[in-house]
């Protein structure tokens, strides 16, 4: 095959590709979308993506729709450097926590003080820390922060 025939075939293939792309764009301009389900879901995802509110202290109010006992005062705060910290019910804690796409949180190893408390507080503390470390998704519902992960859902409200 000669060089001119190879160039001619490549040119023909490029011309066909341009014509195909042009017809898809023309259909879109005329209101005939090529795949409305994909386009709509991409728009919805863009609109639904939120920015995690840093420098806000959140107080845990419920785990799996069960209220946290009064006086537990479990808190979560992520600063501008993505350092999460707070009080876990018995111990102070801290960890690097990054908000990711898809409204997920990724936590590094958790540093924790070593105080001992009664078993019920320790169990609540463990459930909270596992929930934070499990790569949960997060969302804002009104003034509440919701974390959903492998261990269930946690509801927080803004601390005073």
C-alpha positions, 0 to 999 in steps of 0.5 A: 500500500502506498503512502498516499493511500494510507494518508487518504484512508486516515483522512477518510477515517478522521472525516467520518469521526468528525461527521459522527461527532458533529451529528451527536452535537447537532442532536444535542443542540436540537434538544435530542440528548444522546443519553439523558440519564447520564447527563442528568446524573452528572448534573445532580452529582455536581449540584449535590457535592458540598464542601465540608464545613471546617472549623465547626465543632459538632456534638454527637446526639445520636448513633443509629437513631438512639440518643447519646446519654446526657453528659457524654459530650462527644465532639468532632471538629476538623480544622483548615489543616484537616486535623480532626479532634475532639472528646470521645466520651472518655478520652481526647482524640485526634487524627488527620481527616480528609474530606473526599469526593462523593462527600466521604471522609478518610481518617488516618490513625487515631491518637487517643489519651489512655483514660479508663472509664466505665464500660458503657462510656468506653463502648460508646467511645469505641462506636464513635471512633470506629464510625469516624475511622470507617470512611463514612459519607457525610451530609448536612441536613439543616443544621445537623451533620450526618455521618453514615458508615459501616457501623451505622449513622451518627447525627451531630449538631453544632456545638455552642 
